[in-house]
């Protein structure tokens, strides 16, 4: 009940402070202590070395603006697709939804495409169509 917890957030990590299971704010590098009784605080530590931001409360973090300095945020509508390059290599073709990629550790480049276009024409169309998942998002006619 009266425990003391310490969490270390290293220079290549980001801390996600949760109180009673709800997102409060993002934390930079440092040591964090919690000594409050009865308050359910928890810090999830996410590595920025992995390019994709993965967290169950990603939507809340995006809506709060907590990631705007540290991540590339993509919010794709139903008719949009995104091409994502990481370190100069095509990594993903994304459909509608919310996504975030950490800035700083990797070179991230994104391109949003309107899928309503009659013909998908891109300089690297062959690489795009070979990317896993692209078949489901782009029609090859």
KENU-807671 format. One record per atom (N, C-alpha, C): atom name; residue number from 1; residue in three letters; y, x, z. Coordinates in Angstrom, 1 decimal. Layout:
residues N
SITE,CA,NUM,ALA,Y,X,Z
...
END
This chain:
residues 141
SITE,N,1,UNK,-1.2,0.8,0.0
SITE,CA,1,UNK,0.0,0.0,0.0
SITE,C,1,UNK,1.3,0.9,0.0
SITE,N,2,UNK,1.3,2.0,0.8
SITE,CA,2,UNK,2.5,2.8,0.8
SITE,C,2,UNK,2.1,4.2,0.2
SITE,N,3,UNK,1.7,4.2,-1.0
SITE,CA,3,UNK,1.3,5.4,-1.7
SITE,C,3,UNK,2.5,6.0,-2.4
SITE,N,4,UNK,2.4,7.3,-2.5
SITE,CA,4,UNK,3.4,8.1,-3.3
SITE,C,4,UNK,2.7,8.6,-4.6
SITE,N,5,UNK,3.3,8.3,-5.7
SITE,CA,5,UNK,2.8,8.8,-6.9
SITE,C,5,UNK,3.8,9.7,-7.7
SITE,N,6,UNK,3.3,10.7,-8.4
SITE,CA,6,UNK,4.1,11.6,-9.2
SITE,C,6,UNK,3.6,11.6,-10.6
SITE,N,7,UNK,4.5,11.5,-11.5
SITE,CA,7,UNK,4.1,11.6,-12.9
SITE,C,7,UNK,5.0,12.6,-13.6
SITE,N,8,UNK,4.4,13.5,-14.3
SITE,CA,8,UNK,5.1,14.6,-15.1
SITE,C,8,UNK,5.1,14.2,-16.5
SITE,N,9,UNK,6.4,14.1,-17.1
SITE,CA,9,UNK,6.6,13.8,-18.5
SITE,C,9,UNK,7.0,15.2,-19.1
SITE,N,10,UNK,6.2,15.7,-20.0
SITE,CA,10,UNK,6.5,17.0,-20.5
SITE,C,10,UNK,7.4,16.9,-21.7
SITE,N,11,UNK,7.9,18.1,-22.2
SITE,CA,11,UNK,9.0,18.1,-23.2
SITE,C,11,UNK,8.6,17.4,-24.5
SITE,N,12,UNK,7.3,17.3,-24.8
SITE,CA,12,UNK,6.9,16.7,-26.1
SITE,C,12,UNK,6.4,15.2,-25.8
SITE,N,13,UNK,6.7,14.7,-24.7
SITE,CA,13,UNK,6.2,13.3,-24.3
SITE,C,13,UNK,7.4,12.4,-24.0
SITE,N,14,UNK,7.1,11.1,-23.9
SITE,CA,14,UNK,8.0,10.1,-23.6
SITE,C,14,UNK,7.3,9.3,-22.5
SITE,N,15,UNK,8.1,9.0,-21.4
SITE,CA,15,UNK,7.5,8.1,-20.4
SITE,C,15,UNK,7.9,6.7,-20.7
SITE,N,16,UNK,7.1,5.7,-20.4
SITE,CA,16,UNK,7.4,4.3,-20.6
SITE,C,16,UNK,7.2,3.7,-19.2
SITE,N,17,UNK,8.4,3.3,-18.6
SITE,CA,17,UNK,8.4,2.8,-17.2
SITE,C,17,UNK,8.1,1.3,-17.3
SITE,N,18,UNK,7.1,0.8,-16.6
SITE,CA,18,UNK,6.7,-0.6,-16.5
SITE,C,18,UNK,6.8,-1.0,-15.0
SITE,N,19,UNK,7.4,-2.2,-14.8
SITE,CA,19,UNK,7.5,-2.7,-13.4
SITE,C,19,UNK,6.8,-4.1,-13.5
SITE,N,20,UNK,5.8,-4.3,-12.7
SITE,CA,20,UNK,5.0,-5.5,-12.7
SITE,C,20,UNK,4.5,-5.8,-14.1
SITE,N,21,UNK,4.1,-4.7,-14.8
SITE,CA,21,UNK,3.6,-4.8,-16.2
SITE,C,21,UNK,4.6,-5.1,-17.3
SITE,N,22,UNK,5.9,-5.1,-17.0
SITE,CA,22,UNK,6.9,-5.3,-18.0
SITE,C,22,UNK,7.7,-4.1,-18.2
SITE,N,23,UNK,8.0,-3.9,-19.5
SITE,CA,23,UNK,8.8,-2.7,-19.9
SITE,C,23,UNK,10.2,-2.7,-19.3
SITE,N,24,UNK,10.5,-1.6,-18.7
SITE,CA,24,UNK,11.9,-1.4,-18.1
SITE,C,24,UNK,12.7,-0.5,-18.9
SITE,N,25,UNK,12.2,0.7,-19.2
SITE,CA,25,UNK,13.0,1.7,-20.0
SITE,C,25,UNK,12.1,2.9,-20.4
SITE,N,26,UNK,12.6,3.7,-21.3
SITE,CA,26,UNK,11.9,4.9,-21.7
SITE,C,26,UNK,12.5,6.0,-20.9
SITE,N,27,UNK,11.6,7.0,-20.6
SITE,CA,27,UNK,12.0,8.1,-19.7
SITE,C,27,UNK,11.8,9.4,-20.5
SITE,N,28,UNK,12.7,10.3,-20.3
SITE,CA,28,UNK,12.7,11.6,-21.0
SITE,C,28,UNK,11.8,12.6,-20.1
SITE,N,29,UNK,11.7,13.8,-20.5
SITE,CA,29,UNK,11.0,14.8,-19.8
SITE,C,29,UNK,11.5,15.0,-18.3
SITE,N,30,UNK,10.5,15.2,-17.4
SITE,CA,30,UNK,10.8,15.4,-16.0
SITE,C,30,UNK,9.7,15.0,-15.1
SITE,N,31,UNK,10.0,15.1,-13.8
SITE,CA,31,UNK,9.1,14.6,-12.8
SITE,C,31,UNK,9.6,13.3,-12.2
SITE,N,32,UNK,8.7,12.3,-12.1
SITE,CA,32,UNK,9.1,11.0,-11.5
SITE,C,32,UNK,8.2,10.7,-10.4
SITE,N,33,UNK,8.9,10.2,-9.3
SITE,CA,33,UNK,8.2,9.9,-8.1
SITE,C,33,UNK,8.4,8.4,-7.8
SITE,N,34,UNK,7.4,7.8,-7.2
SITE,CA,34,UNK,7.5,6.4,-6.8
SITE,C,34,UNK,7.0,6.3,-5.4
SITE,N,35,UNK,7.9,5.8,-4.5
SITE,CA,35,UNK,7.5,5.7,-3.1
SITE,C,35,UNK,7.8,4.3,-2.6
SITE,N,36,UNK,8.1,3.4,-3.5
SITE,CA,36,UNK,8.5,2.0,-3.1
SITE,C,36,UNK,7.2,1.2,-2.7
SITE,N,37,UNK,7.2,0.6,-1.6
SITE,CA,37,UNK,6.0,-0.2,-1.2
SITE,C,37,UNK,6.1,-1.6,-1.9
SITE,N,38,UNK,5.0,-2.1,-2.3
SITE,CA,38,UNK,4.9,-3.5,-2.9
SITE,C,38,UNK,5.4,-3.6,-4.3
SITE,N,39,UNK,6.0,-2.6,-4.8
SITE,CA,39,UNK,6.6,-2.7,-6.2
SITE,C,39,UNK,5.5,-2.0,-7.1
SITE,N,40,UNK,5.1,-2.8,-8.0
SITE,CA,40,UNK,4.0,-2.3,-9.0
SITE,C,40,UNK,4.7,-1.5,-10.1
SITE,N,41,UNK,5.0,-0.3,-9.9
SITE,CA,41,UNK,5.6,0.6,-11.0
SITE,C,41,UNK,4.5,1.4,-11.6
SITE,N,42,UNK,4.6,1.6,-12.9
SITE,CA,42,UNK,3.6,2.5,-13.6
SITE,C,42,UNK,4.4,3.1,-14.7
SITE,N,43,UNK,4.0,4.4,-15.0
SITE,CA,43,UNK,4.6,5.1,-16.1
SITE,C,43,UNK,3.5,5.5,-17.0
SITE,N,44,UNK,3.5,5.0,-18.3
SITE,CA,44,UNK,2.6,5.4,-19.3
SITE,C,44,UNK,3.3,6.6,-20.0
SITE,N,45,UNK,2.5,7.6,-20.3
SITE,CA,45,UNK,3.0,8.8,-20.9
SITE,C,45,UNK,2.5,8.8,-22.3
SITE,N,46,UNK,3.4,8.9,-23.3
SITE,CA,46,UNK,3.0,8.9,-24.7
SITE,C,46,UNK,3.4,10.2,-25.3
SITE,N,47,UNK,2.4,10.8,-26.0
SITE,CA,47,UNK,2.7,12.1,-26.7
SITE,C,47,UNK,3.4,11.9,-28.0
SITE,N,48,UNK,4.5,12.7,-28.2
SITE,CA,48,UNK,5.3,12.6,-29.4
SITE,C,48,UNK,4.6,13.5,-30.5
SITE,N,49,UNK,3.6,14.2,-30.1
SITE,CA,49,UNK,2.9,15.1,-31.1
SITE,C,49,UNK,2.0,14.2,-32.1
SITE,N,50,UNK,1.6,13.0,-31.6
SITE,CA,50,UNK,0.9,12.1,-32.5
SITE,C,50,UNK,2.1,11.3,-33.1
SITE,N,51,UNK,2.1,11.2,-34.4
SITE,CA,51,UNK,3.3,10.6,-35.1
SITE,C,51,UNK,3.5,9.1,-34.8
SITE,N,52,UNK,2.5,8.3,-34.6
SITE,CA,52,UNK,2.6,6.9,-34.5
SITE,C,52,UNK,2.8,6.5,-33.0
SITE,N,53,UNK,3.8,5.7,-32.8
SITE,CA,53,UNK,4.1,5.1,-31.4
SITE,C,53,UNK,3.1,4.0,-31.2
SITE,N,54,UNK,2.2,4.1,-30.3
SITE,CA,54,UNK,1.2,3.1,-30.0
SITE,C,54,UNK,1.3,2.7,-28.6
SITE,N,55,UNK,1.7,1.4,-28.4
SITE,CA,55,UNK,1.8,0.9,-27.0
SITE,C,55,UNK,1.7,-0.6,-27.1
SITE,N,56,UNK,1.1,-1.3,-26.1
SITE,CA,56,UNK,1.0,-2.7,-26.2
SITE,C,56,UNK,2.3,-3.5,-26.1
SITE,N,57,UNK,3.3,-2.8,-25.6
SITE,CA,57,UNK,4.6,-3.4,-25.5
SITE,C,57,UNK,5.6,-2.9,-26.6
SITE,N,58,UNK,5.1,-2.4,-27.7
SITE,CA,58,UNK,5.9,-1.8,-28.7
SITE,C,58,UNK,7.0,-2.8,-29.2
SITE,N,59,UNK,6.7,-4.1,-29.3
SITE,CA,59,UNK,7.7,-5.1,-29.7
SITE,C,59,UNK,8.9,-5.2,-28.7
SITE,N,60,UNK,8.6,-5.1,-27.5
SITE,CA,60,UNK,9.6,-5.2,-26.4
SITE,C,60,UNK,10.5,-3.9,-26.5
SITE,N,61,UNK,9.8,-2.8,-26.7
SITE,CA,61,UNK,10.5,-1.5,-26.7
SITE,C,61,UNK,11.5,-1.5,-27.9
SITE,N,62,UNK,11.0,-2.0,-29.1
SITE,CA,62,UNK,11.8,-2.0,-30.3
SITE,C,62,UNK,13.0,-3.0,-30.1
SITE,N,63,UNK,12.8,-4.2,-29.5
SITE,CA,63,UNK,13.8,-5.2,-29.3
SITE,C,63,UNK,14.9,-4.6,-28.4
SITE,N,64,UNK,14.5,-3.8,-27.4
SITE,CA,64,UNK,15.4,-3.3,-26.4
SITE,C,64,UNK,16.3,-2.2,-26.9
SITE,N,65,UNK,15.9,-1.6,-28.0
SITE,CA,65,UNK,16.6,-0.5,-28.6
SITE,C,65,UNK,16.3,0.8,-27.9
SITE,N,66,UNK,15.3,0.8,-27.1
SITE,CA,66,UNK,14.9,2.1,-26.3
SITE,C,66,UNK,14.4,3.2,-27.2
SITE,N,67,UNK,13.9,2.8,-28.4
SITE,CA,67,UNK,13.3,3.9,-29.3
SITE,C,67,UNK,14.3,4.4,-30.4
SITE,N,68,UNK,15.4,3.8,-30.5
SITE,CA,68,UNK,16.3,4.1,-31.7
SITE,C,68,UNK,16.7,5.5,-31.8
SITE,N,69,UNK,16.8,6.3,-30.7
SITE,CA,69,UNK,17.1,7.7,-30.8
SITE,C,69,UNK,15.9,8.6,-31.1
SITE,N,70,UNK,14.7,8.1,-30.6
SITE,CA,70,UNK,13.5,9.0,-30.7
SITE,C,70,UNK,12.5,8.6,-31.8
SITE,N,71,UNK,12.7,7.5,-32.4
SITE,CA,71,UNK,11.6,7.0,-33.4
SITE,C,71,UNK,12.2,6.4,-34.6
SITE,N,72,UNK,11.5,6.5,-35.7
SITE,CA,72,UNK,11.8,5.7,-36.9
SITE,C,72,UNK,11.1,4.3,-36.7
SITE,N,73,UNK,11.9,3.3,-36.7
SITE,CA,73,UNK,11.4,1.9,-36.5
SITE,C,73,UNK,11.4,1.2,-37.8
SITE,N,74,UNK,10.2,0.6,-38.1
SITE,CA,74,UNK,10.1,-0.3,-39.3
SITE,C,74,UNK,9.8,-1.7,-38.8
SITE,N,75,UNK,10.6,-2.6,-39.3
SITE,CA,75,UNK,10.3,-4.1,-39.1
SITE,C,75,UNK,10.2,-4.7,-40.4
SITE,N,76,UNK,9.0,-4.9,-40.9
SITE,CA,76,UNK,8.8,-5.3,-42.3
SITE,C,76,UNK,8.5,-6.8,-42.3
SITE,N,77,UNK,9.3,-7.5,-43.3
SITE,CA,77,UNK,9.1,-8.9,-43.5
SITE,C,77,UNK,7.9,-9.2,-44.4
SITE,N,78,UNK,7.5,-10.4,-44.5
SITE,CA,78,UNK,6.3,-10.8,-45.3
SITE,C,78,UNK,6.3,-10.2,-46.7
SITE,N,79,UNK,7.4,-10.1,-47.3
SITE,CA,79,UNK,7.4,-9.6,-48.7
SITE,C,79,UNK,7.6,-8.1,-48.8
SITE,N,80,UNK,7.7,-7.4,-47.7
SITE,CA,80,UNK,8.0,-6.0,-47.8
SITE,C,80,UNK,6.7,-5.2,-47.5
SITE,N,81,UNK,6.7,-4.0,-48.1
SITE,CA,81,UNK,5.6,-3.0,-47.8
SITE,C,81,UNK,6.4,-1.7,-47.5
SITE,N,82,UNK,5.8,-0.8,-46.8
SITE,CA,82,UNK,6.4,0.5,-46.6
SITE,C,82,UNK,5.4,1.6,-46.9
SITE,N,83,UNK,5.9,2.7,-47.5
SITE,CA,83,UNK,5.2,3.9,-47.8
SITE,C,83,UNK,5.7,4.9,-46.7
SITE,N,84,UNK,4.7,5.5,-46.0
SITE,CA,84,UNK,5.0,6.5,-45.0
SITE,C,84,UNK,4.5,7.8,-45.3
SITE,N,85,UNK,5.4,8.8,-45.3
SITE,CA,85,UNK,5.0,10.2,-45.5
SITE,C,85,UNK,5.2,10.9,-44.2
SITE,N,86,UNK,4.2,11.7,-43.8
SITE,CA,86,UNK,4.3,12.6,-42.6
SITE,C,86,UNK,4.0,14.0,-43.0
SITE,N,87,UNK,5.0,14.9,-42.7
SITE,CA,87,UNK,4.9,16.3,-43.2
SITE,C,87,UNK,4.6,16.4,-44.7
SITE,N,88,UNK,5.3,15.6,-45.5
SITE,CA,88,UNK,5.2,15.7,-46.9
SITE,C,88,UNK,3.9,15.1,-47.5
SITE,N,89,UNK,3.1,14.5,-46.7
SITE,CA,89,UNK,1.8,13.9,-47.2
SITE,C,89,UNK,1.9,12.4,-47.0
SITE,N,90,UNK,1.5,11.6,-48.0
SITE,CA,90,UNK,1.4,10.2,-47.8
SITE,C,90,UNK,0.4,9.8,-46.8
SITE,N,91,UNK,0.8,9.1,-45.7
SITE,CA,91,UNK,-0.1,8.8,-44.6
SITE,C,91,UNK,-0.5,7.3,-44.6
SITE,N,92,UNK,0.4,6.4,-45.0
SITE,CA,92,UNK,0.0,5.0,-44.9
SITE,C,92,UNK,0.8,4.1,-45.8
SITE,N,93,UNK,0.2,3.0,-46.2
SITE,CA,93,UNK,0.9,1.9,-46.9
SITE,C,93,UNK,0.9,0.8,-45.9
SITE,N,94,UNK,2.0,0.3,-45.4
SITE,CA,94,UNK,2.1,-0.7,-44.4
SITE,C,94,UNK,2.4,-2.1,-44.9
SITE,N,95,UNK,1.9,-3.1,-44.3
SITE,CA,95,UNK,2.2,-4.5,-44.6
SITE,C,95,UNK,3.2,-5.0,-43.6
SITE,N,96,UNK,3.4,-6.3,-43.5
SITE,CA,96,UNK,4.4,-6.9,-42.6
SITE,C,96,UNK,4.1,-6.6,-41.2
SITE,N,97,UNK,5.1,-6.4,-40.4
SITE,CA,97,UNK,4.9,-6.2,-38.9
SITE,C,97,UNK,5.9,-5.1,-38.4
SITE,N,98,UNK,5.7,-4.7,-37.2
SITE,CA,98,UNK,6.6,-3.8,-36.5
SITE,C,98,UNK,5.8,-2.5,-36.3
SITE,N,99,UNK,6.5,-1.4,-36.6
SITE,CA,99,UNK,5.9,0.0,-36.5
SITE,C,99,UNK,6.9,1.0,-36.0
SITE,N,100,UNK,6.5,2.0,-35.4
SITE,CA,100,UNK,7.4,3.1,-35.0
SITE,C,100,UNK,6.7,4.4,-35.1
SITE,N,101,UNK,7.4,5.4,-35.5
SITE,CA,101,UNK,6.9,6.8,-35.6
SITE,C,101,UNK,7.9,7.7,-34.9
SITE,N,102,UNK,7.4,8.6,-34.1
SITE,CA,102,UNK,8.2,9.6,-33.4
SITE,C,102,UNK,9.0,10.5,-34.3
SITE,N,103,UNK,10.2,10.7,-34.1
SITE,CA,103,UNK,11.0,11.7,-34.8
SITE,C,103,UNK,10.9,13.1,-34.1
SITE,N,104,UNK,11.3,14.1,-34.8
SITE,CA,104,UNK,11.4,15.4,-34.1
SITE,C,104,UNK,10.2,16.3,-34.3
SITE,N,105,UNK,9.0,15.9,-33.9
SITE,CA,105,UNK,7.9,16.8,-34.0
SITE,C,105,UNK,7.3,16.9,-35.4
SITE,N,106,UNK,7.5,15.9,-36.2
SITE,CA,106,UNK,7.0,15.8,-37.6
SITE,C,106,UNK,8.1,15.4,-38.5
SITE,N,107,UNK,8.0,15.8,-39.8
SITE,CA,107,UNK,8.9,15.3,-40.8
SITE,C,107,UNK,8.4,13.9,-41.3
SITE,N,108,UNK,9.2,12.9,-41.0
SITE,CA,108,UNK,8.9,11.5,-41.3
SITE,C,108,UNK,9.8,11.0,-42.5
SITE,N,109,UNK,9.2,10.4,-43.5
SITE,CA,109,UNK,9.9,9.8,-44.6
SITE,C,109,UNK,9.3,8.5,-44.8
SITE,N,110,UNK,10.1,7.4,-44.9
SITE,CA,110,UNK,9.6,6.1,-45.2
SITE,C,110,UNK,10.4,5.5,-46.4
SITE,N,111,UNK,9.7,4.6,-47.1
SITE,CA,111,UNK,10.3,3.9,-48.2
SITE,C,111,UNK,9.8,2.5,-48.2
SITE,N,112,UNK,10.8,1.6,-48.1
SITE,CA,112,UNK,10.5,0.1,-48.1
SITE,C,112,UNK,10.5,-0.4,-49.5
SITE,N,113,UNK,9.5,-1.2,-49.8
SITE,CA,113,UNK,9.4,-1.7,-51.2
SITE,C,113,UNK,9.3,-3.3,-51.1
SITE,N,114,UNK,9.9,-3.9,-52.1
SITE,CA,114,UNK,9.9,-5.4,-52.2
SITE,C,114,UNK,8.6,-5.7,-52.9
SITE,N,115,UNK,7.6,-6.3,-52.3
SITE,CA,115,UNK,6.3,-6.6,-52.9
SITE,C,115,UNK,6.4,-7.8,-53.8
SITE,N,116,UNK,7.6,-8.5,-53.9
SITE,CA,116,UNK,7.7,-9.6,-54.8
SITE,C,116,UNK,8.0,-9.2,-56.2
SITE,N,117,UNK,8.3,-7.9,-56.4
SITE,CA,117,UNK,8.5,-7.3,-57.7
SITE,C,117,UNK,7.3,-7.6,-58.6
SITE,N,118,UNK,7.5,-7.9,-59.8
SITE,CA,118,UNK,6.4,-8.2,-60.7
SITE,C,118,UNK,5.5,-6.9,-60.9
SITE,N,119,UNK,6.1,-5.8,-61.0
SITE,CA,119,UNK,5.4,-4.6,-61.2
SITE,C,119,UNK,5.8,-3.5,-60.2
SITE,N,120,UNK,4.8,-2.9,-59.6
SITE,CA,120,UNK,5.0,-1.8,-58.7
SITE,C,120,UNK,5.1,-0.5,-59.5
SITE,N,121,UNK,6.2,0.1,-59.5
SITE,CA,121,UNK,6.4,1.3,-60.3
SITE,C,121,UNK,6.9,2.4,-59.4
SITE,N,122,UNK,6.2,3.5,-59.3
SITE,CA,122,UNK,6.5,4.6,-58.4
SITE,C,122,UNK,6.1,5.9,-58.9
SITE,N,123,UNK,6.8,6.9,-58.7
SITE,CA,123,UNK,6.5,8.3,-59.2
SITE,C,123,UNK,5.2,8.8,-58.8
SITE,N,124,UNK,4.7,8.3,-57.6
SITE,CA,124,UNK,3.5,8.8,-57.0
SITE,C,124,UNK,2.5,7.6,-56.9
SITE,N,125,UNK,2.5,6.8,-57.9
SITE,CA,125,UNK,1.6,5.5,-57.9
SITE,C,125,UNK,0.2,5.9,-57.7
SITE,N,126,UNK,-0.4,6.9,-58.2
SITE,CA,126,UNK,-1.8,7.2,-58.1
SITE,C,126,UNK,-2.1,7.6,-56.7
SITE,N,127,UNK,-1.3,8.4,-56.0
SITE,CA,127,UNK,-1.5,8.7,-54.6
SITE,C,127,UNK,-1.4,7.5,-53.7
SITE,N,128,UNK,-0.4,6.7,-54.0
SITE,CA,128,UNK,-0.2,5.5,-53.2
SITE,C,128,UNK,-1.5,4.6,-53.3
SITE,N,129,UNK,-2.0,4.3,-54.5
SITE,CA,129,UNK,-3.1,3.5,-54.6
SITE,C,129,UNK,-4.4,4.0,-54.1
SITE,N,130,UNK,-4.5,5.3,-53.8
SITE,CA,130,UNK,-5.7,5.9,-53.2
SITE,C,130,UNK,-5.6,5.9,-51.7
SITE,N,131,UNK,-4.5,5.6,-51.1
SITE,CA,131,UNK,-4.3,5.6,-49.7
SITE,C,131,UNK,-5.1,4.4,-49.1
SITE,N,132,UNK,-5.9,4.7,-48.0
SITE,CA,132,UNK,-6.7,3.6,-47.4
SITE,C,132,UNK,-5.8,2.4,-47.0
SITE,N,133,UNK,-6.3,1.3,-47.3
SITE,CA,133,UNK,-5.5,0.0,-47.0
SITE,C,133,UNK,-4.6,-0.4,-48.1
SITE,N,134,UNK,-4.3,0.4,-49.1
SITE,CA,134,UNK,-3.3,0.1,-50.1
SITE,C,134,UNK,-3.9,-1.1,-51.0
SITE,N,135,UNK,-5.2,-1.1,-51.2
SITE,CA,135,UNK,-5.8,-2.2,-52.0
SITE,C,135,UNK,-5.4,-3.6,-51.5
SITE,N,136,UNK,-5.5,-3.7,-50.2
SITE,CA,136,UNK,-5.2,-5.0,-49.6
SITE,C,136,UNK,-3.8,-5.4,-49.7
SITE,N,137,UNK,-2.9,-4.5,-49.8
SITE,CA,137,UNK,-1.4,-4.8,-49.8
SITE,C,137,UNK,-0.8,-4.7,-51.2
SITE,N,138,UNK,-1.4,-4.1,-52.1
SITE,CA,138,UNK,-0.8,-4.0,-53.5
SITE,C,138,UNK,-1.9,-4.4,-54.5
SITE,N,139,UNK,-1.5,-5.3,-55.4
SITE,CA,139,UNK,-2.4,-5.7,-56.4
SITE,C,139,UNK,-2.4,-4.7,-57.6
SITE,N,140,UNK,-3.5,-4.3,-58.1
SITE,CA,140,UNK,-3.6,-3.3,-59.2
SITE,C,140,UNK,-3.9,-4.1,-60.5
SITE,N,141,UNK,-2.9,-4.7,-61.0
SITE,CA,141,UNK,-3.1,-5.4,-62.3
SITE,C,141,UNK,-2.3,-4.7,-63.4
END
